[in-house]
C-alpha cells in the first residue's frame, strides 16, 4: 500500500512540470527594410493565453528591434513538432 501511494506521488510530481509548459506562436516585424517572421517561444504558465503571452513576448522581441504583430495561439508541448519547420530559425529563439 505504501509503495503504491509513493509511486502515485512520484508520477504526479513528474507529470506536473511537463503539463505546465506553455508556448506561443506569433508574428513579428522590423521596419526599414520590412522584415517579417513567424516564431514559436516558450512563455510562463501564468501567461498561457494569447493576450498575456503577447505582454511577455513584446519586450523580448523589442530588445532585438522586432515589433510583435500578434500572438496566434498558445499551446502545450504537444504542438511543438508541427510548428518547428514553419518557425525555422525563430523556433524557441525568444
MOPAC internal coordinates of N, CA, C and O (Angstrom, degrees):
PM7 1SCF
backbone

  N    0.0000 0     0.00 0     0.00 0    0    0    0
  C    1.4449 1     0.00 0     0.00 0    1    0    0
  C    1.5250 1   110.60 1     0.00 0    2    1    0
  O    1.2310 1   120.04 1   135.88 1    3    2    1
  N    1.3163 1   117.52 1   -44.12 1    3    2    1
  C    1.4612 1   121.26 1  -179.52 1    5    3    2
  C    1.5233 1   110.13 1   -66.58 1    6    5    3
  O    1.2310 1   120.37 1   139.51 1    7    6    5
  N    1.3369 1   116.89 1   -40.49 1    7    6    5
  C    1.4658 1   120.59 1   179.15 1    9    7    6
  C    1.5284 1   110.95 1   -63.27 1   10    9    7
  O    1.2310 1   120.09 1   140.21 1   11   10    9
  N    1.3229 1   117.43 1   -39.79 1   11   10    9
  C    1.4642 1   121.46 1   179.48 1   13   11   10
  C    1.5212 1   110.63 1   -65.47 1   14   13   11
  O    1.2310 1   120.50 1   136.01 1   15   14   13
  N    1.3166 1   116.65 1   -43.99 1   15   14   13
  C    1.4601 1   121.13 1   178.82 1   17   15   14
  C    1.5223 1   110.52 1   -64.28 1   18   17   15
  O    1.2310 1   120.40 1   136.25 1   19   18   17
  N    1.3123 1   116.85 1   -43.75 1   19   18   17
  C    1.4614 1   121.15 1   178.66 1   21   19   18
  C    1.5240 1   111.06 1   -62.61 1   22   21   19
  O    1.2310 1   119.98 1   137.22 1   23   22   21
  N    1.3141 1   117.64 1   -42.78 1   23   22   21
  C    1.4655 1   121.77 1   178.80 1   25   23   22
  C    1.5237 1   110.71 1   -62.66 1   26   25   23
  O    1.2310 1   120.25 1   139.84 1   27   26   25
  N    1.3181 1   117.14 1   -40.16 1   27   26   25
  C    1.4692 1   120.89 1   178.82 1   29   27   26
  C    1.5272 1   110.86 1   -65.52 1   30   29   27
  O    1.2310 1   120.01 1   139.09 1   31   30   29
  N    1.3126 1   117.59 1   -40.91 1   31   30   29
  C    1.4676 1   121.28 1   178.99 1   33   31   30
  C    1.5273 1   111.34 1   -65.63 1   34   33   31
  O    1.2310 1   120.28 1   139.39 1   35   34   33
  N    1.3081 1   117.06 1   -40.61 1   35   34   33
  C    1.4690 1   121.04 1   177.59 1   37   35   34
  C    1.5260 1   109.95 1   -64.32 1   38   37   35
  O    1.2310 1   119.91 1   137.31 1   39   38   37
  N    1.3104 1   117.78 1   -42.69 1   39   38   37
  C    1.4663 1   121.26 1   179.27 1   41   39   38
  C    1.5228 1   110.69 1   -62.68 1   42   41   39
  O    1.2310 1   120.04 1   138.14 1   43   42   41
  N    1.3019 1   117.53 1   -41.86 1   43   42   41
  C    1.4644 1   120.81 1   177.95 1   45   43   42
  C    1.5237 1   111.75 1   -65.51 1   46   45   43
  O    1.2310 1   120.45 1   140.19 1   47   46   45
  N    1.3129 1   116.74 1   -39.81 1   47   46   45
  C    1.4677 1   120.46 1   179.23 1   49   47   46
  C    1.5183 1   111.20 1   -64.84 1   50   49   47
  O    1.2310 1   120.17 1   140.65 1   51   50   49
  N    1.3121 1   117.28 1   -39.35 1   51   50   49
  C    1.4561 1   120.69 1   179.57 1   53   51   50
  C    1.5247 1   111.93 1   -73.38 1   54   53   51
  O    1.2310 1   119.40 1   146.91 1   55   54   53
  N    1.3051 1   118.75 1   -33.09 1   55   54   53
  C    1.4603 1   122.18 1  -179.17 1   57   55   54
  C    1.5121 1   111.67 1   -76.44 1   58   57   55
  O    1.2310 1   119.54 1   152.16 1   59   58   57
  N    1.3132 1   118.48 1   -27.84 1   59   58   57
  C    1.4600 1   122.30 1  -177.17 1   61   59   58
  C    1.5147 1   114.15 1   -56.40 1   62   61   59
  O    1.2310 1   118.67 1   124.25 1   63   62   61
  N    1.3431 1   120.15 1   -55.75 1   63   62   61
  C    1.4517 1   120.53 1  -178.54 1   65   63   62
  C    1.5226 1   113.51 1   -62.01 1   66   65   63
  O    1.2310 1   119.33 1   144.35 1   67   66   65
  N    1.3209 1   118.89 1   -35.65 1   67   66   65
  C    1.4559 1   120.65 1  -179.75 1   69   67   66
  C    1.5226 1   110.63 1   -65.84 1   70   69   67
  O    1.2310 1   120.16 1   141.06 1   71   70   69
  N    1.3191 1   117.30 1   -38.94 1   71   70   69
  C    1.4516 1   121.12 1  -179.19 1   73   71   70
  C    1.5251 1   111.16 1   -70.56 1   74   73   71
  O    1.2310 1   120.04 1   158.55 1   75   74   73
  N    1.3205 1   117.53 1   -21.45 1   75   74   73
  C    1.4557 1   121.74 1  -176.23 1   77   75   74
  C    1.5269 1   112.56 1   -83.44 1   78   77   75
  O    1.2310 1   119.07 1   172.60 1   79   78   77
  N    1.3191 1   119.39 1    -7.40 1   79   78   77
  C    1.4541 1   121.41 1  -179.26 1   81   79   78
  C    1.5191 1   109.93 1   -69.63 1   82   81   79
  O    1.2310 1   121.17 1   -43.98 1   83   82   81
  N    1.3293 1   115.37 1   136.02 1   83   82   81
  C    1.4565 1   120.54 1   179.15 1   85   83   82
  C    1.5271 1   108.74 1  -137.52 1   86   85   83
  O    1.2310 1   121.04 1   -41.53 1   87   86   85
  N    1.3047 1   115.62 1   138.47 1   87   86   85
  C    1.4617 1   122.79 1  -179.42 1   89   87   86
  C    1.5187 1   109.18 1  -131.08 1   90   89   87
  O    1.2310 1   121.07 1   -23.76 1   91   90   89
  N    1.3109 1   115.57 1   156.24 1   91   90   89
  C    1.4648 1   121.33 1   177.43 1   93   91   90
  C    1.5187 1   108.85 1  -131.70 1   94   93   91
  O    1.2310 1   120.53 1   -39.80 1   95   94   93
  N    1.3244 1   116.58 1   140.20 1   95   94   93
  C    1.4564 1   118.78 1   169.28 1   97   95   94
  C    1.5217 1   106.94 1  -105.91 1   98   97   95
  O    1.2310 1   121.14 1   -38.57 1   99   98   97
  N    1.3215 1   115.43 1   141.43 1   99   98   97
  C    1.4571 1   121.24 1  -168.92 1  101   99   98
  C    1.5237 1   110.46 1  -145.99 1  102  101   99
  O    1.2310 1   121.45 1   -11.72 1  103  102  101
  N    1.3258 1   114.83 1   168.28 1  103  102  101
  C    1.4618 1   122.66 1   172.46 1  105  103  102
  C    1.5231 1   107.55 1  -122.99 1  106  105  103
  O    1.2310 1   121.15 1   -39.73 1  107  106  105
  N    1.3336 1   115.41 1   140.27 1  107  106  105
  C    1.4629 1   120.58 1  -179.37 1  109  107  106
  C    1.5263 1   109.37 1  -139.64 1  110  109  107
  O    1.2310 1   120.89 1   -16.78 1  111  110  109
  N    1.3434 1   115.91 1   163.22 1  111  110  109
  C    1.4614 1   120.13 1  -179.97 1  113  111  110
  C    1.5183 1   111.22 1  -143.20 1  114  113  111
  O    1.2310 1   121.74 1   -19.85 1  115  114  113
  N    1.3304 1   114.27 1   160.15 1  115  114  113
  C    1.4624 1   124.35 1   168.97 1  117  115  114
  C    1.5179 1   105.78 1  -127.66 1  118  117  115
  O    1.2310 1   120.24 1   -33.18 1  119  118  117
  N    1.3193 1   117.14 1   146.82 1  119  118  117
  C    1.4574 1   121.40 1   177.39 1  121  119  118
  C    1.5186 1   110.43 1  -103.58 1  122  121  119
  O    1.2310 1   121.30 1   -20.71 1  123  122  121
  N    1.3168 1   115.12 1   159.29 1  123  122  121
  C    1.4634 1   124.85 1   170.18 1  125  123  122
  C    1.5197 1   114.74 1    56.71 1  126  125  123
  O    1.2310 1   118.55 1  -107.92 1  127  126  125
  N    1.2926 1   120.38 1    72.08 1  127  126  125
  C    1.4591 1   128.60 1    -1.18 1  129  127  126
  C    1.5254 1   110.42 1   -82.88 1  130  129  127
  O    1.2310 1   121.16 1   -22.26 1  131  130  129
  N    1.3139 1   115.38 1   157.74 1  131  130  129
  C    1.4580 1   121.07 1  -179.08 1  133  131  130
  C    1.5273 1   110.29 1   -63.62 1  134  133  131
  O    1.2310 1   121.10 1   -52.22 1  135  134  133
  N    1.3326 1   115.51 1   127.78 1  135  134  133
  C    1.4640 1   122.87 1   174.88 1  137  135  134
  C    1.5239 1   107.01 1  -133.49 1  138  137  135
  O    1.2310 1   120.70 1   -40.94 1  139  138  137
  N    1.3023 1   116.26 1   139.06 1  139  138  137
  C    1.4585 1   121.65 1   178.63 1  141  139  138
  C    1.5259 1   109.13 1  -125.50 1  142  141  139
  O    1.2310 1   120.97 1   -31.42 1  143  142  141
  N    1.3061 1   115.75 1   148.58 1  143  142  141
  C    1.4620 1   117.86 1   170.76 1  145  143  142
  C    1.5206 1   111.45 1  -148.99 1  146  145  143
  O    1.2310 1   122.04 1   -27.49 1  147  146  145
  N    1.3349 1   113.69 1   152.51 1  147  146  145
  C    1.4577 1   123.72 1   173.53 1  149  147  146
  C    1.5185 1   105.49 1  -107.74 1  150  149  147
  O    1.2310 1   120.13 1   -47.99 1  151  150  149
  N    1.3310 1   117.35 1   132.01 1  151  150  149
  C    1.4523 1   119.50 1  -178.73 1  153  151  150
  C    1.5189 1   112.86 1  -140.94 1  154  153  151
  O    1.2310 1   121.82 1   -10.58 1  155  154  153
  N    1.3073 1   114.11 1   169.42 1  155  154  153
  C    1.4583 1   122.85 1   175.99 1  157  155  154
  C    1.5216 1   106.71 1  -127.83 1  158  157  155
  O    1.2310 1   120.60 1   -48.11 1  159  158  157
  N    1.3243 1   116.45 1   131.89 1  159  158  157
  C    1.4676 1   121.13 1  -178.79 1  161  159  158
  C    1.5228 1   109.80 1  -136.08 1  162  161  159
  O    1.2310 1   121.09 1   -30.01 1  163  162  161
  N    1.3110 1   115.52 1   149.99 1  163  162  161
  C    1.4627 1   119.78 1   173.72 1  165  163  162
  C    1.5259 1   107.98 1   -83.04 1  166  165  163
  O    1.2310 1   120.90 1   -43.37 1  167  166  165
  N    1.3199 1   115.89 1   136.63 1  167  166  165
  C    1.4580 1   121.30 1   176.15 1  169  167  166
  C    1.5214 1   108.83 1  -125.47 1  170  169  167
  O    1.2310 1   120.57 1   -18.92 1  171  170  169
  N    1.3056 1   116.51 1   161.08 1  171  170  169
  C    1.4599 1   120.07 1  -178.22 1  173  171  170
  C    1.5284 1   110.41 1   -68.76 1  174  173  171
  O    1.2310 1   120.83 1   -25.52 1  175  174  173
  N    1.2997 1   116.01 1   154.48 1  175  174  173
  C    1.4660 1   121.41 1  -179.71 1  177  175  174
  C    1.5221 1   110.44 1   -58.79 1  178  177  175
  O    1.2310 1   120.30 1   144.70 1  179  178  177
  N    1.3122 1   117.02 1   -35.30 1  179  178  177
  C    1.4677 1   120.98 1  -179.90 1  181  179  178
  C    1.5260 1   112.13 1   -65.91 1  182  181  179
  O    1.2310 1   120.16 1   158.11 1  183  182  181
  N    1.3297 1   117.30 1   -21.89 1  183  182  181
  C    1.4609 1   121.78 1  -179.10 1  185  183  182
  C    1.5213 1   111.96 1  -110.14 1  186  185  183
  O    1.2310 1   120.17 1  -145.36 1  187  186  185
  N    1.3091 1   117.28 1    34.64 1  187  186  185
  C    1.4581 1   121.58 1  -174.91 1  189  187  186
  C    1.5317 1   112.47 1   -90.23 1  190  189  187
  O    1.2310 1   121.30 1  -129.08 1  191  190  189
  N    1.3200 1   115.12 1    50.92 1  191  190  189
  C    1.4635 1   122.46 1   169.45 1  193  191  190
  C    1.5226 1   104.73 1  -140.00 1  194  193  191
  O    1.2310 1   119.42 1   -25.79 1  195  194  193
  N    1.3308 1   118.71 1   154.21 1  195  194  193
  C    1.4669 1   118.64 1  -177.23 1  197  195  194
  C    1.5327 1   114.44 1   -55.31 1  198  197  195
  O    1.2310 1   119.82 1   138.16 1  199  198  197
  N    1.3245 1   117.95 1   -41.84 1  199  198  197
  C    1.4569 1   120.15 1  -179.66 1  201  199  198
  C    1.5244 1   112.97 1   -65.75 1  202  201  199
  O    1.2310 1   120.63 1   133.50 1  203  202  201
  N    1.3146 1   116.39 1   -46.50 1  203  202  201
  C    1.4590 1   120.84 1   179.63 1  205  203  202
  C    1.5259 1   111.31 1   -68.63 1  206  205  203
  O    1.2310 1   119.97 1   142.68 1  207  206  205
  N    1.3280 1   117.66 1   -37.32 1  207  206  205
  C    1.4627 1   121.06 1   178.41 1  209  207  206
  C    1.5302 1   109.76 1   -63.26 1  210  209  207
  O    1.2310 1   120.29 1   142.00 1  211  210  209
  N    1.3196 1   117.06 1   -38.00 1  211  210  209
  C    1.4652 1   120.70 1   177.59 1  213  211  210
  C    1.5181 1   111.66 1   -60.57 1  214  213  211
  O    1.2310 1   120.54 1   137.92 1  215  214  213
  N    1.3139 1   116.57 1   -42.08 1  215  214  213
  C    1.4687 1   120.43 1   178.70 1  217  215  214
  C    1.5246 1   111.18 1   -63.31 1  218  217  215
  O    1.2310 1   120.26 1   145.13 1  219  218  217
  N    1.3250 1   117.10 1   -34.87 1  219  218  217
  C    1.4623 1   120.90 1   178.81 1  221  219  218
  C    1.5319 1   111.75 1   -75.53 1  222  221  219
  O    1.2310 1   120.45 1   141.57 1  223  222  221
  N    1.3243 1   116.75 1   -38.43 1  223  222  221
  C    1.4672 1   120.58 1  -176.54 1  225  223  222
  C    1.5268 1   113.69 1   -78.30 1  226  225  223
  O    1.2310 1   119.91 1   147.79 1  227  226  225
  N    1.3200 1   117.78 1   -32.21 1  227  226  225
  C    1.4662 1   121.67 1  -175.05 1  229  227  226
  C    1.5315 1   112.51 1   -50.35 1  230  229  227
  O    1.2310 1   118.43 1   127.71 1  231  230  229
  N    1.3312 1   120.60 1   -52.29 1  231  230  229
  C    1.4738 1   119.45 1  -179.80 1  233  231  230
  C    1.5302 1   113.67 1   -68.29 1  234  233  231
  O    1.2310 1   119.61 1   147.42 1  235  234  233
  N    1.3202 1   118.36 1   -32.58 1  235  234  233
  C    1.4696 1   120.45 1   177.80 1  237  235  234
  C    1.5292 1   110.47 1   -62.16 1  238  237  235
  O    1.2310 1   120.99 1   133.83 1  239  238  237
  N    1.3228 1   115.71 1   -46.17 1  239  238  237
  C    1.4595 1   120.58 1  -179.74 1  241  239  238
  C    1.5281 1   110.87 1   -69.26 1  242  241  239
  O    1.2310 1   120.21 1   138.84 1  243  242  241
  N    1.3151 1   117.21 1   -41.16 1  243  242  241
  C    1.4633 1   121.68 1  -178.30 1  245  243  242
  C    1.5263 1   111.58 1   -61.69 1  246  245  243
  O    1.2310 1   120.04 1   150.09 1  247  246  245
  N    1.3107 1   117.52 1   -29.91 1  247  246  245
  C    1.4663 1   120.80 1   179.47 1  249  247  246
  C    1.5287 1   111.30 1   -60.82 1  250  249  247
  O    1.2310 1   120.05 1   154.79 1  251  250  249
  N    1.3354 1   117.51 1   -25.21 1  251  250  249
  C    1.4667 1   122.03 1   177.61 1  253  251  250
  C    1.5314 1   112.09 1  -107.40 1  254  253  251
  O    1.2310 1   120.37 1  -165.37 1  255  254  253
  N    1.3329 1   116.90 1    14.63 1  255  254  253
  C    1.4566 1   120.96 1   176.36 1  257  255  254
  C    1.5125 1   115.69 1    85.76 1  258  257  255
  O    1.2310 1   119.66 1  -169.81 1  259  258  257
  N    1.3373 1   118.26 1    10.19 1  259  258  257
  C    1.4621 1   122.21 1  -179.85 1  261  259  258
  C    1.5218 1   110.15 1   -94.60 1  262  261  259
  O    1.2310 1   121.02 1   -31.30 1  263  262  261
  N    1.3206 1   115.65 1   148.70 1  263  262  261
  C    1.4573 1   122.63 1   174.91 1  265  263  262
  C    1.5243 1   107.64 1  -112.28 1  266  265  263
  O    1.2310 1   120.68 1   -54.51 1  267  266  265
  N    1.3140 1   116.30 1   125.49 1  267  266  265
  C    1.4639 1   120.59 1   177.82 1  269  267  266
  C    1.5243 1   108.83 1   -69.94 1  270  269  267
  O    1.2310 1   120.69 1   -54.86 1  271  270  269
  N    1.3149 1   116.29 1   125.14 1  271  270  269
  C    1.4649 1   120.48 1   175.95 1  273  271  270
  C    1.5213 1   110.39 1   -87.39 1  274  273  271
  O    1.2310 1   120.24 1   128.81 1  275  274  273
  N    1.3268 1   117.15 1   -51.19 1  275  274  273
  C    1.4583 1   120.86 1   176.12 1  277  275  274
  C    1.5224 1   111.38 1  -167.42 1  278  277  275
  O    1.2310 1   122.03 1   -22.89 1  279  278  277
  N    1.3097 1   113.72 1   157.11 1  279  278  277
  C    1.4613 1   121.41 1   171.78 1  281  279  278
  C    1.5174 1   105.64 1   -98.36 1  282  281  279
  O    1.2310 1   120.60 1   -57.14 1  283  282  281
  N    1.3067 1   116.45 1   122.86 1  283  282  281
  C    1.4639 1   121.29 1  -177.42 1  285  283  282
  C    1.5246 1   111.50 1   -76.30 1  286  285  283
  O    1.2310 1   120.70 1   126.15 1  287  286  285
  N    1.3276 1   116.26 1   -53.85 1  287  286  285
  C    1.4679 1   121.69 1  -179.30 1  289  287  286
  C    1.5193 1   109.59 1  -152.52 1  290  289  287
  O    1.2310 1   121.44 1   -16.20 1  291  290  289
  N    1.3183 1   114.84 1   163.80 1  291  290  289
  C    1.4608 1   121.54 1   167.53 1  293  291  290
  C    1.5307 1   106.14 1  -119.27 1  294  293  291
  O    1.2310 1   120.82 1   -30.59 1  295  294  293
  N    1.3289 1   116.04 1   149.41 1  295  294  293
  C    1.4585 1   120.24 1  -173.50 1  297  295  294
  C    1.5210 1   109.80 1  -159.97 1  298  297  295
  O    1.2310 1   120.95 1    -9.80 1  299  298  297
  N    1.3052 1   115.79 1   170.20 1  299  298  297
  C    1.4594 1   122.01 1   178.16 1  301  299  298
  C    1.5170 1   111.45 1   -92.29 1  302  301  299
  O    1.2310 1   120.16 1     4.26 1  303  302  301
  N    1.3209 1   117.30 1  -175.74 1  303  302  301
  C    1.4640 1   121.59 1  -176.59 1  305  303  302
  C    1.5319 1   113.55 1   -61.14 1  306  305  303
  O    1.2310 1   120.25 1   158.96 1  307  306  305
  N    1.3267 1   117.12 1   -21.04 1  307  306  305
  C    1.4612 1   119.50 1  -179.47 1  309  307  306
  C    1.5303 1   112.44 1   -66.23 1  310  309  307
  O    1.2310 1   119.47 1   162.55 1  311  310  309
  N    1.3277 1   118.62 1   -17.45 1  311  310  309
  C    1.4521 1   121.16 1  -179.70 1  313  311  310
  C    1.5174 1   114.78 1   -96.40 1  314  313  311
  O    1.2310 1   119.62 1  -178.57 1  315  314  313
  N    1.3184 1   118.33 1     1.43 1  315  314  313
  C    1.4633 1   120.98 1  -176.01 1  317  315  314
  C    1.5262 1   113.48 1   -67.93 1  318  317  315
  O    1.2310 1   119.88 1   130.90 1  319  318  317
  N    1.3139 1   117.84 1   -49.10 1  319  318  317
  C    1.4725 1   120.85 1  -174.39 1  321  319  318
  C    1.5201 1   112.68 1   -58.85 1  322  321  319
  O    1.2310 1   120.18 1   140.38 1  323  322  321
  N    1.3195 1   117.27 1   -39.62 1  323  322  321
  C    1.4584 1   119.68 1  -177.27 1  325  323  322
  C    1.5322 1   112.85 1   -71.49 1  326  325  323
  O    1.2310 1   119.77 1   162.86 1  327  326  325
  N    1.3286 1   118.05 1   -17.14 1  327  326  325
  C    1.4614 1   121.64 1  -178.63 1  329  327  326
  C    1.5298 1   113.49 1  -103.23 1  330  329  327
  O    1.2310 1   120.46 1   166.94 1  331  330  329
  N    1.3165 1   116.74 1   -13.06 1  331  330  329
  C    1.4657 1   121.11 1  -172.89 1  333  331  330
  C    1.5282 1   112.83 1   -59.15 1  334  333  331
  O    1.2310 1   119.68 1   132.78 1  335  334  333
  N    1.2951 1   118.21 1   -47.22 1  335  334  333
  C    1.4650 1   121.12 1  -177.81 1  337  335  334
  C    1.5295 1   111.72 1   -64.32 1  338  337  335
  O    1.2310 1   120.11 1   139.33 1  339  338  337
  N    1.3166 1   117.40 1   -40.67 1  339  338  337
  C    1.4601 1   120.55 1  -179.69 1  341  339  338
  C    1.5240 1   112.66 1   -68.29 1  342  341  339
  O    1.2310 1   120.25 1   147.36 1  343  342  341
  N    1.3190 1   117.13 1   -32.64 1  343  342  341
  C    1.4650 1   120.47 1  -178.76 1  345  343  342
  C    1.5236 1   112.06 1   -80.13 1  346  345  343
  O    1.2310 1   119.88 1   153.95 1  347  346  345
  N    1.3157 1   117.83 1   -26.05 1  347  346  345
  C    1.4605 1   121.15 1   177.79 1  349  347  346
  C    1.5251 1   113.05 1    52.73 1  350  349  347
  O    1.2310 1   120.45 1    54.88 1  351  350  349
  N    1.3182 1   116.75 1  -125.12 1  351  350  349
  C    1.4717 1   122.26 1  -178.18 1  353  351  350
  C    1.5271 1   112.24 1   -65.76 1  354  353  351
  O    1.2310 1   120.02 1   164.70 1  355  354  353
  N    1.3133 1   117.57 1   -15.30 1  355  354  353
  C    1.4625 1   121.37 1  -177.26 1  357  355  354
  C    1.5305 1   111.47 1   -96.52 1  358  357  355
  O    1.2310 1   120.11 1  -168.83 1  359  358  357
  N    1.3223 1   117.39 1    11.17 1  359  358  357
  C    1.4587 1   122.25 1   177.92 1  361  359  358
  C    1.5188 1   109.17 1   -77.31 1  362  361  359
  O    1.2310 1   120.59 1   -66.69 1  363  362  361
  N    1.3092 1   116.48 1   113.31 1  363  362  361
  C    1.4771 1   125.17 1   179.43 1  365  363  362
  C    1.5299 1   112.75 1    58.44 1  366  365  363
  O    1.2310 1   119.81 1  -154.08 1  367  366  365
  N    1.3212 1   117.97 1    25.92 1  367  366  365
  C    1.4716 1   121.14 1   177.77 1  369  367  366
  C    1.5271 1   110.71 1   -75.54 1  370  369  367
  O    1.2310 1   120.31 1   141.08 1  371  370  369
  N    1.2924 1   117.02 1   -38.92 1  371  370  369
  C    1.4662 1   121.38 1   179.71 1  373  371  370
  C    1.5094 1   109.66 1  -110.93 1  374  373  371
  O    1.2310 1   120.10 1   180.00 1  375  374  373

